[in-house]
Amino acid sequence: MRKRVLTLWDGKVFLALVVLMGCILAGIASYQHVYMKTPDYAVSQVIRAARDGDMETFSRHVDEGALSGQFFDALVSHTSDSTDEFFLLNIIRSPLRASFITTADLYLNWTLAGSTDNDEYQKTADNLQRTLKSAGLAVPLAGWHLDGADWSHDNTVKLYLYNDRLGATVPCTVTLEQTPSQTWMITGLADPEAFLNDLRDVMKKELAAYNKPVQQKIDAIMTVRDVSSKIVTGQGRTFLRLSYTPVFRKDRNDIASVKAVYTLRRDSDKAVLYTSPLRLSTSAEKRTHESQFLLNPLIPSQYSLIRSQTLDGMTSELHLTAITLKDGTELALADTLPEK
């Protein structure tokens, strides 16, 4: 009996090919019309573009100006409850927000594109680093990688940013919005304050580890105890008065100078309400010393202290940052991590 030979025109074979081709076309259509219009696809494109230096794709899916603006606003909000008067007065006097957005976007574009070997790039990096440091966020600018993501829940995605210098990953949840073309774009930070706090926590931990050997040497020479503060007024002005007691573990006559940083924090959220560098007295051991700081009503957090006239729910800290001995020995804590 002659065996049947299947041909392309065999009905069953032809039908199977049609079904297979239909599945392939349906898969392609589903990819183009469904998956490519999801938040997950947009984020996957951002990760790929960041790794490949594809600025066109990156900019198509990321509103860089909106992200920089939100980050700056959170930075100012945190700083207004803290430290640097120069930084705050600059905000009042100049369009610092617009300048920060422009500088941050320029730095990001040049970094992703690999255009880093020029003087303008270094000037831009220095300018951005100076602004961040003024706001109390001296994080490294270089060495950041978009390491991965937890895919979307509604219109948010958690990105994981890894930094080589810090050796740590910082989570950052972003929000996405659908564009008129039905694609998705990253347009903001879901919780800018949380992102900033995570950055500060990582930075603080790494800086403390880096400074540990020097800190131990400082503590072996001198520490302080009984640190407290109170509000005092006089001649129409309001001051913070700091009290502390020095404890010398070596002969105080060998010490030429001592530098420290005074910080007043709110207990509920650990926000910095006031901070200032100062020089500590070595004139006597185990005797209470005082330093006084004029509060500035132009600084929101200081104005709130002036109005409240109380430090209930706040904690005073005094941290030794540098000691110079008369033999020329200098011990000083770093305020930023060095470049590797």
Summary of the structure (lengths in Angstrom):
residues: 340
radius of gyration: 28.8
end to end distance: 81.2
largest distance: 120.5
contacts: 966
relative contact order: 0.11
helix: 44%
strand: 30%
